């Protein structure tokens, strides 16, 4: 159990190191207005905190830096509440001011504003296709041989697929198919649509659609297309401004992971819901050993559909970064719920 004095000194060291990126000595801590202890007393407590694993002493330096255990304790117990300014809140609201913008553009803008406000790498995981269910279907004829199939999901995802038509397919058949699909397939997960065509629609189409065989084949081909998970980034080069990432091998390792959308998707999917702070080794990725990641999920109503977050050094400005991620996720949830419920 840490004493009140040790808590004050640990908090001051973390704050100073976040600000300066330089090892913190007892004299610099003693000069803070909120610290009234002598340098000798601070040195003794710093030694105790090092023995307890909260601080580390870099080679060739008399000062100390926080360990990952120290950061974890700081985030869990010592963080002071942070309030966003009116200007910061307005910057976030501008992302969602136009409800007419496409969903993907909204996510790109969310990633951009998140990286700009924190100066870290931002990441937005688009709505989970496994959880997306069909909301409505449209078919727009382009010619006698082609039409566009438009799928709208409950998560706001809009997907367009090309339908190749035989000469026997007429406008009346297309209208009947749309009506059948909107009646029979609504609420079915997108990844189950190909099988649902057979189980839920085939017998009805056989009775009411003239060009039954041709249209059924076209729809099955359209629904067979794999739906990739969308991962949006912004501010990747921000990490180069951090002193901890002057090592090009370390940067290359991190960027290689960021280039693999599937790896990042898997990493974000395994995060618990709510706001999470993972520090260094807690991320279970070698490339993230010197990074912290703050994530928060966003929802439509009570349905979790995606994740937003930031990646930065363990020497992160946690109190402000946590608030920005939390505020943006709640604003995104508010808008998506309004649009798609």
Secondary structure as GFF3:
##gff-version 3
##sequence-region A 1 341
A	DSSP	alpha_helix	4	20	.	.	.	ID=ss1
A	DSSP	alpha_helix	26	30	.	.	.	ID=ss2
A	DSSP	alpha_helix	39	51	.	.	.	ID=ss3
A	DSSP	beta_strand	55	56	.	.	.	ID=ss4
A	DSSP	beta_strand	65	66	.	.	.	ID=ss5
A	DSSP	alpha_helix	68	73	.	.	.	ID=ss6
A	DSSP	pi_helix	74	78	.	.	.	ID=ss7
A	DSSP	alpha_helix	86	95	.	.	.	ID=ss8
A	DSSP	alpha_helix	103	118	.	.	.	ID=ss9
A	DSSP	beta_strand	121	125	.	.	.	ID=ss10
A	DSSP	beta_strand	134	141	.	.	.	ID=ss11
A	DSSP	beta_strand	146	153	.	.	.	ID=ss12
A	DSSP	beta_strand	158	164	.	.	.	ID=ss13
A	DSSP	alpha_helix	171	184	.	.	.	ID=ss14
A	DSSP	three_ten_helix	190	192	.	.	.	ID=ss15
A	DSSP	alpha_helix	193	196	.	.	.	ID=ss16
A	DSSP	pi_helix	197	201	.	.	.	ID=ss17
A	DSSP	alpha_helix	202	208	.	.	.	ID=ss18
A	DSSP	alpha_helix	212	223	.	.	.	ID=ss19
A	DSSP	beta_strand	231	234	.	.	.	ID=ss20
A	DSSP	three_ten_helix	236	241	.	.	.	ID=ss21
A	DSSP	three_ten_helix	243	245	.	.	.	ID=ss22
A	DSSP	alpha_helix	248	258	.	.	.	ID=ss23
A	DSSP	alpha_helix	261	269	.	.	.	ID=ss24
A	DSSP	beta_strand	276	279	.	.	.	ID=ss25
A	DSSP	three_ten_helix	280	283	.	.	.	ID=ss26
A	DSSP	three_ten_helix	286	288	.	.	.	ID=ss27
A	DSSP	beta_strand	291	300	.	.	.	ID=ss28
A	DSSP	beta_strand	303	313	.	.	.	ID=ss29
A	DSSP	alpha_helix	318	340	.	.	.	ID=ss30
###
